[in-house]
Amino acid sequence: MIMKHTAIRLPSPAIVLGYTVAVVMALTGIAVIAGLVMRQGVPDRFRITFGVVLALMGVYRSVLTRTKQMRIAREKEEEEE
């Protein structure tokens, strides 16, 4: 039996950073919506709006990072052919 060794491909630092920023933004948005951050002195409507915007920016960032990751994989695949 012949075993084929495959190298583990680590994601690029830009991909890791992109997902990290996305998670931090989404969690911060959720914390703002929940009132864990920016509770005193900030109107509820502003706090909730700001939290939703932060959470959606986190989702947007993760979609952008995933799209970039898929594009890089597709380009590497085309180079190998």
N, C-alpha and C positions, 0 to 999 in steps of 0.2 A: 504494500500500500504506500503510495506516494502522497506525502502531505505538502500542501502548498502553503507557504508562509505568507501571510499578508500583514503589511504594516498597518498599525493603528494610526489613522489620520486625526490629528488634533485640529480643532477649529482654529482659525486665525485669531489673533488677539483682537482684531476689529470686530469679529463676530461675537466673541465673548463679551467685549465691552458693550456692544449694541444690546445684547440681551440683558446684561446687568443694568444698564441705564433704563431699559424698558421696565424691568421688574421694580426697580427703585421708584420710578415715576408712578407706576400703577399703584404700588403699595402706599406711597405718600398721598396720592389722590384719595385712596380709600380711607386713610387715617384722617385726612382733612374732612371728608364727608362724615365720618363717624364722630367728629368733634374731638379727636385725640390731640389734634394740632390746630392752632388758630381758634381757640374756643373763646377767649375773652377779648372784648373790644371789637369783634368783627361781626357784622350782621349775618344772620343765618343764611339768607339768600345768597350773599356774596361767597360765603364759605362753601356752600354746597356747589355753587357754580364753578368756583375755582377747583374744588376737588374733582368734579366731573371732568373738567378740562384736563387736569393732570392725569387722571386715569385713562382718558381717551388718547392723550399723547403717548402714554406708555404702550397702549395697544397699537397705535400707529407706528411707533418705533419698532415694536416686535415684528410687525408685518414688513416694514422696510428691511429689517435685518434678515428675515427669512427669505425675502425676495432676492437680496444680495447673495445670500448663501446658496440659493438654488442657481443663480446665474453663474457664480464661480464654479459650482460643480458641473454645470452644463458646458462651460468653456473648457474645463479640464478634460471632460469626456470627449469633446470634439478634438482636442489636441492629441489625445491618445489614438484616435482613429486614423 
